[in-house]
Amino acid sequence: MNNSLRANDSSRASRFHAALWLIGLALLINAVVLAWPKGYQTNMFSGQALGAAFPAPTASNHSTYVLPLRLGDKSWGLVLVDRRQRVFCVYRFLESASRLRLVAARDYRYDLRLHDYNNTAPTPAQVKAMVSSMLPPRPGKKNPPKNPAGK
């Protein structure tokens, strides 16, 4: 009985270590992408080698980020954010299978155009009105200066 409990704890610990290694690897890949020298190309990453499917990695096109995420008490995952395509994906690490599973994906480009959605009081407009009422009036806005040339 004790041996089976020890084996279960051992397999749980090894799955946990595998999850940590996977998250560490994702962070390392993210660091390499962010530190990639501007304009540096190899044949492996050039547009010609890939049939011009992907742009060459430069400092200006660092638009994909990998971030670790805690999904619950004992659940970890990754968020993959592509700023250029305005898409993010959430992956959960499955301890039992030592794999990542896609949990959610969303194109958020139109979400960014919303100004007041699913908000309870105070709404953004109400907050703006409260802040505006607390600020002293700006001299250039309410009382424009008289034109000295029109004497």
C-alpha positions in Angstrom: 0.0 0.0 0.0 2.8 2.5 0.9 4.7 1.6 -2.3 1.7 2.5 -4.4 1.2 5.8 -2.6 4.9 6.6 -3.1 4.7 5.7 -6.8 1.6 7.9 -7.2 3.4 10.8 -5.5 6.5 10.2 -7.6 4.5 10.3 -10.9 2.7 13.4 -9.8 6.0 15.1 -9.0 7.5 14.1 -12.3 4.4 15.5 -14.2 4.8 18.7 -12.2 8.5 19.0 -13.1 7.6 18.4 -16.7 5.1 21.2 -16.6 7.7 23.5 -15.1 10.2 22.6 -17.8 7.6 23.2 -20.5 6.8 26.7 -19.1 10.5 27.4 -18.7 11.1 26.4 -22.3 8.3 28.7 -23.5 9.8 31.6 -21.5 13.2 30.8 -23.0 11.8 30.9 -26.6 10.1 34.2 -25.8 13.4 35.6 -24.5 15.2 34.5 -27.6 12.6 36.0 -29.9 12.7 39.3 -28.0 16.5 39.4 -28.1 16.8 38.4 -31.8 19.1 41.0 -33.5 17.4 43.4 -36.0 17.8 42.3 -39.6 19.5 39.0 -38.8 18.6 36.2 -41.1 19.6 32.7 -41.7 18.5 30.4 -44.6 16.3 28.6 -42.2 14.3 31.7 -41.4 14.5 33.6 -44.6 11.3 34.2 -46.6 12.8 32.4 -49.6 13.5 29.2 -47.6 9.9 29.2 -46.3 8.3 30.1 -49.6 7.9 33.7 -48.3 5.3 32.4 -45.8 6.8 34.2 -42.8 8.6 37.5 -42.6 12.3 37.5 -41.6 12.7 37.9 -37.8 13.7 41.5 -37.0 13.3 43.7 -34.0 10.3 45.4 -35.5 8.2 42.4 -35.9 8.2 40.9 -32.4 4.5 40.5 -32.3 4.1 37.1 -30.7 4.5 36.6 -27.0 4.3 33.5 -24.8 3.3 34.0 -21.2 2.9 31.5 -18.3 -0.6 31.4 -16.8 -2.0 29.9 -13.6 -5.5 28.6 -14.5 -6.4 27.2 -11.1 -5.0 25.9 -7.8 -3.2 23.0 -9.5 -3.5 23.9 -13.1 -1.0 25.8 -15.3 -0.9 26.9 -18.9 0.4 29.3 -21.5 -1.1 32.3 -23.3 0.1 32.9 -26.8 -0.5 36.5 -27.9 -0.1 37.6 -31.5 -0.3 41.4 -31.4 -0.1 41.8 -35.2 -3.0 39.4 -35.9 -4.8 40.6 -32.7 -5.4 37.0 -31.6 -4.6 35.2 -28.3 -4.8 31.5 -27.5 -4.9 29.8 -24.0 -3.3 26.4 -23.6 -3.7 24.2 -20.5 -1.0 21.7 -19.5 -2.5 18.3 -19.0 -0.5 16.5 -16.3 -1.9 13.1 -17.1 -0.8 13.2 -20.7 2.2 15.6 -20.4 0.6 17.7 -23.2 -0.8 21.1 -23.9 -4.4 21.4 -24.9 -6.0 24.4 -26.6 -8.6 25.8 -24.2 -9.6 29.0 -25.9 -8.7 31.3 -28.9 -10.1 34.7 -29.6 -9.6 37.4 -32.3 -9.8 40.5 -30.2 -9.4 43.2 -32.9 -13.0 44.2 -32.7 -13.1 44.0 -28.9 -10.6 46.9 -28.8 -13.2 49.1 -30.6 -15.8 48.8 -27.8 -15.9 51.7 -25.4 -18.6 50.7 -23.0 -19.6 47.1 -22.9 -20.7 44.9 -20.0 -19.9 47.7 -17.5 -21.8 48.3 -14.3 -21.9 51.7 -12.6 -19.8 53.7 -12.7 -19.5 53.5 -16.4 -16.5 55.0 -18.2 -18.6 58.0 -19.2 -19.7 58.5 -15.5 -16.1 58.3 -14.3 -15.0 60.8 -16.9 -17.8 63.2 -15.8 -16.8 62.8 -12.1 -13.1 63.4 -12.8 -13.9 66.4 -15.0 -16.0 67.9 -12.3 -13.2 67.5 -9.7 -10.6 69.2 -11.9 -10.2 73.0 -12.0 -11.3 74.5 -15.3 -8.5 75.0 -17.8 -8.0 78.6 -18.8 -7.8 77.9 -22.5 -10.9 75.8 -22.7 -13.8 77.7 -21.1 -12.6 81.3 -21.3 -10.4 81.8 -24.4 -8.1 84.7 -24.2 -9.1 87.9 -26.0 -7.3 88.6 -29.2 -4.7 91.3 -28.5 -4.4 92.1 -32.2 -8.0 93.2 -32.3 -7.5 96.3 -30.1 
